[in-house]
Amino acid sequence: MQKAFLIYKAERYDIRGKRLLDTLEKYYVSDTGMRNAVLGISSREDISRQIENIVYLELLRRGYEVAVGKYGDREVDFTARRNREVQYIQVTMSIMTDDTYEHEVAPFRLIRDSYPKTVLSMDSFVTDLPDGLHHSNLLDWLLEEERS
């Protein structure tokens, strides 16, 4: 199914060790509607997983090599690499609850490099992100013009 581009494998990347890992990769589908039909779920169920899938596909479309980041026992949804450019991305429906905020921001606090760290959510705006972290509304991010 990978050869037919129906599913894509995102390998796990050890951010601290700067190497790809051999286990616990994630899979994303090219058609979330087909995924929902096969799994027998409605498009409203599992929305967080679906928006993560959409971001993965968009990063590929923009020419990034995409992996799932790991830092200790924490996960970063995506490490995206293109040429010498690297960025870390967390994807969530909303970052407005304390639990979600902590879950999404905690991995970024551990990463000591200076590459961009972005949280994508459906929230219009977010305040009080720690220095060096950015927030973008998911729809705005999907519609923005490519920066080269």
Secondary structure, 3 states (H helix, E strand, C coil): CCCCCCEEEECEEECCCCEECCCCCEEEECCHHHHHHHHCCCCCCCHHHHHHHHHHHHHHHCCCEEEEEEECCEEEEEEEEECCEEEEEEECCCCCCHHHHHHHHHHHHHCCCCCCEEEEECCCCCCCCCCCEEEEEHHHHHHCCCCC
